[in-house]
Amino acid sequence: MSWDIFCSVVDNFGDIGVSWRLARQLASEQGARVRLWVDNLHSFQALCPELDVLAPVQTLHGIEIRHWTPEFAAVEPGDVVLEAFGCRLPEAFVAAMALRAPRPVWINLEYLSAEDWVESHHGLASPHPRLPLVKYFFFPGFTARSGGLPVERDFAPRRDAFQADATAIAAFRVAIGAAPAEPGVLNASLFCYAHAPLAELLETLGKGAIGVDCLVPAGAGLERIRSITGAALRPGEAWRRGRLRLQAVPFLDQDGYDRLLWASDLNFVRGEDSFVRAQLAARPIVWQPYRQEEGSHLVKMQAFLGRYCLGMDAAQAASVRGFWEAWNGPSAGGDAWAGLWASVLAVRPAWGDSALTWAGVLGGAPTLADNLALFCQNKLK
């Protein structure tokens, strides 16, 4: 099958992160011919450094990449046309889809959610009001009645081999400019939006019962930390407060970010793509969903926690929920944060076991690429 995937970059990295990962999976695992249209090549380049931001057309990893501009060139649509996260396709392209025989399968890939309503909406059809076209809504998700998650078939063996290799982990830290890990500390990564309660977190970790070595990739979170600490914190530089050593590292491509998650004992993540990859890393996570109006992001968070905490005992579930809610809610006082962090440390071994089990469940389910390919094959028959 030939695929056209359209991605309009909205929040810098999440949309293109999922689209690029999916495009690579379709090409490598499904044998698909993929053409990826992206309107912001600079954000894309952060995840794929070999990308030429000046090239209107280029091929990387077997995928044809086109710069999506208002001056849209006429092309023959593929067998499948996928609009990522409701981006609006060019009218000329939609008209060409209607003239193609057979007509393409038109997919609107939606955002990930653990909410119950996803199952009843997944796969629903929406006929075009004027043209002989039908759009299908495809929802990634955590259950068999959803579209699944973007997981490579060889992901778990690669993760397990890396996590079992202390030499590889040490070499990775050197490669990204981080100092060697210190014995007996909790290794963490921190990737967040600027409005996270970072001042409270830094103070809490600095006063905690154990040492924390936290690696922070370049981005909005690091910029906010610089304003709090007054430190330049260029990649390769560190800042200390009590039991906390915070190290700045460069923004990483997708494979490098996977290794950062694999090398950490606790991962703070944001958005969608890093959220999924952190779950698959089989390590405890703290998620900051993309902020939405009227607090709908908090509804998404609670829906996920309902699934994520299902196999935990009461104390562990309460600790995880409490810390996530403080990270995403109104600012709490220092004493409250200290108690929340102490509770996290108390359940850390059990949380690690739960994270490993959860990653196994996700890794054993059909993937987003598998489900999409099967769905479209059936529609093209």
Secondary structure as the mmCIF struct_conf table of DSSP 4:
data_model
#
loop_
_struct_conf.conf_type_id
_struct_conf.id
_struct_conf.beg_label_comp_id
_struct_conf.beg_label_asym_id
_struct_conf.beg_label_seq_id
_struct_conf.end_label_comp_id
_struct_conf.end_label_asym_id
_struct_conf.end_label_seq_id
STRN STRN1 SER A 2 CYS A 7
BEND BEND1 VAL A 10 ASP A 11
TURN_TY1_P TURN_TY1_P1 ASN A 12 PHE A 13
HELX_RH_AL_P HELX_RH_AL_P1 GLY A 14 GLU A 29
BEND BEND2 GLN A 30 GLN A 30
STRN STRN2 ARG A 33 VAL A 38
BEND BEND3 ASP A 39 ASP A 39
HELX_RH_AL_P HELX_RH_AL_P2 LEU A 41 LEU A 47
TURN_TY1_P TURN_TY1_P2 PRO A 49 GLU A 50
TURN_TY1_P TURN_TY1_P3 VAL A 53 LEU A 54
BEND BEND4 PRO A 56 PRO A 56
STRN STRN3 VAL A 57 LEU A 60
TURN_TY1_P TURN_TY1_P4 HIS A 61 GLY A 62
STRN STRN4 ILE A 63 HIS A 67
BEND BEND5 PRO A 70 GLU A 71
HELX_LH_PP_P HELX_LH_PP_P1 PHE A 72 ALA A 74
BEND BEND6 ASP A 79 ASP A 79
STRN STRN5 VAL A 80 ALA A 84
TURN_TY1_P TURN_TY1_P5 PHE A 85 GLY A 86
HELX_LH_PP_P HELX_LH_PP_P2 CYS A 87 PRO A 90
HELX_RH_AL_P HELX_RH_AL_P3 GLU A 91 LEU A 99
BEND BEND7 ARG A 100 PRO A 102
HELX_LH_PP_P HELX_LH_PP_P3 ARG A 103 PRO A 104
STRN STRN6 VAL A 105 LEU A 109
HELX_LH_PP_P HELX_LH_PP_P4 GLU A 110 LEU A 112
TURN_TY1_P TURN_TY1_P6 ASP A 116 ASP A 116
HELX_RH_AL_P HELX_RH_AL_P4 TRP A 117 HIS A 121
TURN_TY1_P TURN_TY1_P7 HIS A 122 GLY A 123
STRN STRN7 ALA A 125 PRO A 127
BEND BEND8 PRO A 129 PRO A 132
STRN STRN8 VAL A 134 PHE A 138
BEND BEND9 PHE A 142 THR A 143
TURN_TY1_P TURN_TY1_P8 ALA A 144 ARG A 145
BEND BEND10 SER A 146 SER A 146
TURN_TY1_P TURN_TY1_P9 ARG A 153 ASP A 154
HELX_RH_AL_P HELX_RH_AL_P5 PHE A 155 GLN A 163
TURN_TY1_P TURN_TY1_P10 ALA A 164 ALA A 164
HELX_RH_AL_P HELX_RH_AL_P6 ALA A 166 ALA A 175
TURN_TY1_P TURN_TY1_P11 ILE A 176 GLY A 177
HELX_LH_PP_P HELX_LH_PP_P5 ALA A 178 GLU A 182
TURN_TY1_P TURN_TY1_P12 PRO A 183 GLY A 184
STRN STRN9 LEU A 186 LEU A 190
TURN_TY1_P TURN_TY1_P13 ALA A 194 HIS A 195
BEND BEND11 ALA A 196 ALA A 196
HELX_RH_AL_P HELX_RH_AL_P7 LEU A 198 GLY A 206
TURN_TY1_P TURN_TY1_P14 LYS A 207 LYS A 207
BEND BEND12 GLY A 208 ILE A 210
STRN STRN10 VAL A 212 PRO A 217
BEND BEND13 ALA A 218 GLY A 219
HELX_RH_AL_P HELX_RH_AL_P8 ALA A 220 THR A 229
TURN_TY1_P TURN_TY1_P15 PRO A 235 GLY A 236
STRN STRN11 ALA A 238 ARG A 241
TURN_TY1_P TURN_TY1_P16 GLY A 242 ARG A 243
STRN STRN12 LEU A 244 VAL A 249
HELX_RH_AL_P HELX_RH_AL_P9 GLN A 254 TRP A 262
TURN_TY1_P TURN_TY1_P17 ALA A 263 ALA A 263
BEND BEND14 ASP A 265 ASP A 265
STRN STRN13 LEU A 266 ARG A 270
TURN_TY1_P TURN_TY1_P18 GLY A 271 GLU A 272
HELX_RH_AL_P HELX_RH_AL_P10 ASP A 273 LEU A 280
TURN_TY1_P TURN_TY1_P19 ALA A 281 ALA A 282
BEND BEND15 ARG A 283 ARG A 283
STRN STRN14 ILE A 285 GLN A 288
HELX_LH_PP_P HELX_LH_PP_P6 PRO A 289 ARG A 291
HELX_RH_3T_P HELX_RH_3T_P1 GLU A 293 GLY A 295
HELX_RH_AL_P HELX_RH_AL_P11 SER A 296 TYR A 308
TURN_TY1_P TURN_TY1_P20 CYS A 309 GLY A 311
BEND BEND16 MET A 312 MET A 312
HELX_RH_AL_P HELX_RH_AL_P12 ALA A 314 ASN A 328
BEND BEND17 GLY A 329 PRO A 330
HELX_LH_PP_P HELX_LH_PP_P7 SER A 331 GLY A 333
HELX_RH_AL_P HELX_RH_AL_P13 GLY A 334 GLY A 363
TURN_TY1_P TURN_TY1_P21 GLY A 364 GLY A 364
BEND BEND18 ALA A 365 ALA A 365
HELX_LH_PP_P HELX_LH_PP_P8 PRO A 366 THR A 367
HELX_RH_AL_P HELX_RH_AL_P14 LEU A 368 LEU A 380
#
